[in-house]
Amino acid sequence: MPYSLAGAWILQQASCEECADTTKRFEQDVTRNLFGPFRSFHKMPTRRKDERLTHVDLLVENGNSPIRIRQPIAKCKYIPLIMPFFAEPGIQLDAPPDKTYALEPIMWQEPLPDFMKSFAYGIVLPGINISMELKFKSDNFLRLIAKIAHASSVIRFGIDAAEWMLPDYILGRKSNIRYLVGSIGQLRNFDEGTNWFAREDVILIEGVRYLTCTISLFCMKGCPVYSAIVCKSNEMIDSYIKDHNHKKYNQH
């Protein structure tokens, strides 16, 4: 989990400088361009406090052409969490590995109480709709999910435990990341005090057992939950999953 999303674990020497630069670029796209306003409002961790966002881009719609407004975050009463919701990983839908996906994800927004909806962004105008304008690359978001899934599984089983399937997608050597990464539903239950979790499981696809990692970046009711196919399972992984019976998983 990135530090900017309140991740507390550091994997020493986890990648070379070239690979670290690649992952930094797509992480920054997601954490700044998707989560930036939310992170700034809630004062989430950052190593560059002088670069923290001070304004949020809003779309104001009243039936005519939308009007764009840059609103100071200091004037906002609340900034909700907004996250993308994708289809399931293509491999689980029997899609070919090279299938392209033209559709952009549906955007999920944290539900707000009725009394908050009209003035969350510090603008009160009757009969209008106000939303945040967020510009990020959806595949970069899935690469971030893939990185978390891969790291969680390597921590759990060891680097030599399997032939890992995600690194080529994380590093951009393969482009169709939606074949292995997607959404699988919405969060309904979670341990009290948990901010995020990553949990491994074994599933059967077309007669082949795969290790999958289920991830929630924020433990909030209704929040999208993501899944990444990490590797083909083996006897050691099967045994571990069976013995632990989902009682232990990476969380914070």
Protein Blocks (a to p, Z undefined) as FASTA:
>chain_A
ZZklopabdcehkbcfklmmmmmmmmmmmmmmmmmmmmmmnopacfblmlgcfbdcdddd
ehiacddddddfklpgbdcdddddddddfklnopafklccfbdcddddddddfklmmmmn
opacehiacdddddddfklmmmmmmmmmmmmmmmmnopklpccfklmmmnopafblmlmg
ccebdcfbdcehiabdcddddddeehiacddddddfbdcehiacddddfbdcdfklmmmm
mmnnomaccdZZ
